[in-house]
């Protein structure tokens, strides 16, 4: 076989192998997407204090999801955290923290790229963006020593925006209020009367 013909045949074979590899990769990716599952199908019971249907909308379908919860209590302090990662990337974090009423909630999840902020109905101090929401819930009354405490509840999602993402993070925050308000506010240790 002459050299030019051999080079041409090898070139055609190389192009055919590359094309077959690309086609196989595309079919494999399609199969992977088809095998991805919604969060409730792979998660167990940790839904960050929100309804399973809401979390299924916020958390993208995947092959692997990891979730964690943490709760710590100290004198006049309550801190509950929950997070979900999907295929190695964090997609949801919910925090419930008790602080002195002078504390101001952080504004992470606002600004350029997060859309206009709006208040959350039913909460005097609150805001929501396209992918985050924060509400402040009075917990204990001020007895004159500036010792009142509030619960600061935040939900933040990291995913491409969809039409009702704002409503879903607001719903998660509202459900976290229901899950923690009584335990955090009524169950908090009493202030020490000693000077």
Buried (B, 14 or more C-beta within 10 A) or exposed (E): EEEEEEEEEEEEEEEEEEEEEEEEEEEEEEEEEEEBBBBBEBBEEBBBBBEEEBBBBBBBBBEEBBBEEEEEBEEBBBBBBBBBBBEEEEBBBBBBBBBBBEEEBEEEBBEEEBBEBBEBEEBEBBBBBBBBBBBBBBBBEEEEEEBBBBBBBBBBBBBEEEEEBBEBBBBBBBBBBEBBBEBBBEEBEEEEEEE
